[in-house]
Amino acid sequence: MRDLGTFGGTGSQAAGINESGAVAGFAWYPGDHYGRAFVWSAGAGMQDIGALPGANHSSAYGINDACQVVGWGLDANGLPRAFLYSAGTISELPVFEGHATYANAINNHGQLACLYDWQAYHSFFYDPTTGVRAIGELPGHRWACAEDINDFGQVVGYSYRFGPLNDDRAFLWQDGTIVDLNELIPADSGWILRQARGINNRGQIVGTGLISGQWHAYVATPVPEPTTLVLLSAGLAGLAFLRTRRWGQP
């Protein structure tokens, strides 16, 4: 166990770690009047990676193996804006001007899982070459939050609807298709998967859900199941190893 420290303020938060052990997060400066995104490594310790031009506050959420970091920072007008830190430079993502944006995760291809605020939170996939693709929401839902992305470009998060049936549902998105994870687990599992928070390159998903009326953490792992071929090929065509698998609890 290691205390990563602060920039002199009262607290800090680590949000992401890469394969070499570099950590991305946020730490307060003295007086807790502002904080900065940081990258920490065993050799260099906690390093301030800066803020957007004209502003002084930033927070990092994700880091990949090239030590590219994503998060959000206030711009000169006090609006939260998603950023990418790469090769020593922090840059605002050039998307959804005039709206709050946040970058939550980055994979090893430089692709991002993000969200923006326009009357409600909406999620989007960002590729530095091809730009923005909307992730959307599950049917009947109003907003969605993208939480993580793996190296296959699969994004997980949760989608939410308002009204008398307020609830959220974990989702998986790839190549323009969003799927309710509850449709990909056995109908008699007893689970309601409410949020998906992380996904690895094996396709395993972690999050929180309800079982027997109680909130529990879960790991959802693809298991061989040829009979689910139609379900997954319709929603996730193009990812070969998922076309003959379904999602189930271990």
SULMO-V451002 format. One record per residue. N is the residue number from 1. RES is the residue in one small letter. OMEGA is omega in whole degrees, -180 to 180 (NA if undefined). D_CENTER is the distance of its C-alpha to the mean C-alpha in whole Angstrom. Layout:
N;RES;OMEGA;D_CENTER
N;RES;OMEGA;D_CENTER
This chain:
1;m;-180;25
2;r;174;25
3;d;-179;25
4;l;176;23
5;g;179;24
6;t;171;24
7;f;179;25
8;g;177;28
9;g;-173;27
10;t;-177;26
11;g;176;23
12;s;-179;20
13;q;174;16
14;a;-173;14
15;a;-177;11
16;g;179;10
17;i;179;13
18;n;-174;14
19;e;179;17
20;s;179;20
21;g;175;19
22;a;-173;18
23;v;174;16
24;a;179;14
25;g;-173;14
26;f;178;16
27;a;179;20
28;w;170;23
29;y;-177;26
30;p;-178;29
31;g;180;30
32;d;179;26
33;h;176;27
34;y;178;24
35;g;-177;21
36;r;170;20
37;a;179;17
38;f;164;18
39;v;179;18
40;w;172;20
41;s;-178;22
42;a;-178;25
43;g;-173;27
44;a;-177;26
45;g;-177;25
46;m;-178;23
47;q;175;23
48;d;-180;22
49;i;171;20
50;g;-179;21
51;a;179;21
52;l;-177;21
53;p;178;25
54;g;-177;27
55;a;-173;24
56;n;-174;24
57;h;178;20
58;s;-180;17
59;s;-178;14
60;a;-179;12
61;y;-173;8
62;g;179;8
63;i;177;11
64;n;-174;12
65;d;174;16
66;a;-177;18
67;c;166;17
68;q;-174;15
69;v;176;13
70;v;178;10
71;g;176;10
72;w;176;13
73;g;174;16
74;l;174;19
75;d;-176;21
76;a;179;25
77;n;179;25
78;g;-179;23
79;l;176;20
80;p;-179;17
81;r;178;15
82;a;177;12
83;f;170;14
84;l;175;14
85;y;-177;16
86;s;178;18
87;a;175;22
88;g;-177;22
89;t;176;22
90;i;-175;19
91;s;176;19
92;e;175;17
93;l;-175;16
94;p;-176;19
95;v;173;17
96;f;-179;18
97;e;179;21
98;g;179;22
99;h;175;19
100;a;178;16
101;t;-178;13
102;y;175;10
103;a;-174;7
104;n;-175;4
105;a;178;4
106;i;178;8
107;n;-176;10
108;n;172;14
109;h;-179;15
110;g;178;13
111;q;-171;11
112;l;168;8
113;a;-170;5
114;c;170;7
115;l;176;9
116;y;-177;13
117;d;173;15
118;w;-174;18
119;q;173;20
120;a;179;17
121;y;178;13
122;h;-176;13
123;s;176;10
124;f;175;10
125;f;-179;10
126;y;175;12
127;d;-176;14
128;p;179;17
129;t;-174;20
130;t;176;19
131;g;-170;17
132;v;166;15
133;r;179;15
134;a;175;14
135;i;178;12
136;g;-180;14
137;e;173;15
138;l;-178;17
139;p;179;21
140;g;-179;22
141;h;-175;19
142;r;180;18
143;w;-179;15
144;a;-180;11
145;c;176;8
146;a;-173;5
147;e;-174;2
148;d;179;3
149;i;176;6
150;n;-175;10
151;d;174;13
152;f;-179;14
153;g;175;12
154;q;-179;10
155;v;174;7
156;v;179;7
157;g;178;7
158;y;-178;10
159;s;-170;13
160;y;173;16
161;r;-180;19
162;f;178;22
163;g;-176;26
164;p;-180;28
165;l;180;25
166;n;172;22
167;d;176;19
168;d;-179;16
169;r;177;15
170;a;178;12
171;f;171;12
172;l;-180;11
173;w;169;12
174;q;174;14
175;d;174;16
176;g;-179;17
177;t;177;17
178;i;-175;15
179;v;173;16
180;d;-179;16
181;l;179;16
182;n;177;19
183;e;-175;21
184;l;176;20
185;i;-180;22
186;p;-177;25
187;a;-179;27
188;d;-177;29
189;s;-176;26
190;g;-177;26
191;w;160;22
192;i;-178;20
193;l;-172;17
194;r;-179;15
195;q;172;11
196;a;-173;9
197;r;-178;7
198;g;177;7
199;i;178;9
200;n;-176;12
201;n;171;14
202;r;-179;17
203;g;177;15
204;q;-177;14
205;i;176;12
206;v;179;12
207;g;179;12
208;t;180;15
209;g;179;17
210;l;172;21
211;i;-175;24
212;s;178;27
213;g;-179;26
214;q;177;24
215;w;178;21
216;h;170;20
217;a;178;17
218;y;165;17
219;v;177;16
220;a;-174;17
221;t;175;18
222;p;178;20
223;v;-179;24
224;p;180;27
225;e;-175;28
226;p;-177;30
227;t;179;30
228;t;-178;27
229;l;-176;27
230;v;-179;28
231;l;-173;25
232;l;-180;22
233;s;178;24
234;a;-176;24
235;g;-173;20
236;l;180;19
237;a;178;22
238;g;176;22
239;l;-166;20
240;a;-172;23
241;f;178;22
242;l;-175;21
243;r;179;24
244;t;-179;26
245;r;170;23
246;r;-177;22
247;w;179;20
248;g;177;21
249;q;-178;21
250;p;NA;23
